[in-house]
């Protein structure tokens, strides 16, 4: 009986985590460059149940002979193995702000070993020199004139330097070259992740690479992209689908909850009623 209780409880925990993931996606539906999370669910290892023939068991029967023909497999529950971001390109929205820059994918290479399509990112750096990657092009200018994210991370150029603008009157070409008047200021660096699933999602639209810095996509003949000034890439959250999945997760949680309640009533009867002397 307790096996079924544990199976239902694991289903409740899994659906609770799905609900948390889906509500987080909905909360970030208007966050520029946000990549929706997807859940990878896995089943615990199955047990093979075998019949024990009590009539033929004696004290001298070897243990290896006690297992009779198999009854069948017994599933021990499910768990959420990991969250995997969906790197599909979000819609492009015009804002008219000069500091807003949308990264629009063109041709991207596909990893021959995994079949995973690569992904492009802006390269940003904090005050401590830590490097992160983002698709959120909702940039701003800090008081010193540096191009930064809204959280203060510096946008880097092709040489790994922070981009300092002489004024708010600047132009970004489709290849990322920044000019002010007739002066060339810098070119925005774009990094290529051959397998973006190896990146670690940190929140606030940032991704971390634990395998060293990502290579630059600049000059790569297998990569094409365009930068659009005055535009941002919107979140790729599909609200209709996410709401449907959220309702499905709620219903699955309730179904497992009713199973747990049924087991609870059964154990209550077994403890308090079965075998009672009248």
Secondary structure, DSSP 8 states (H G I E B T S, - for coil): -HHHHHHHHHHHHHHHHHHHHHHHHHHTTTSTT---EEEEEEE---EEEE---GGG--TTS-GGGS--SEEEEE---EEEEEEEE------EEE---TTBEEEEE----B-TTT--B-EEEEEEE-TT--EEEE---B-EE-TTSBEE-TTS-EEBBTTS-B-B-SSS--EE-TTSEEEETTEEEEEB-EEEETTGGGSEEEETTEEE-SSS--EE-TT-TT--EEEEETEEE-----HHHHHHHHHHHHHHHHHHHHHHHHHHHHHHHHHHTTT---
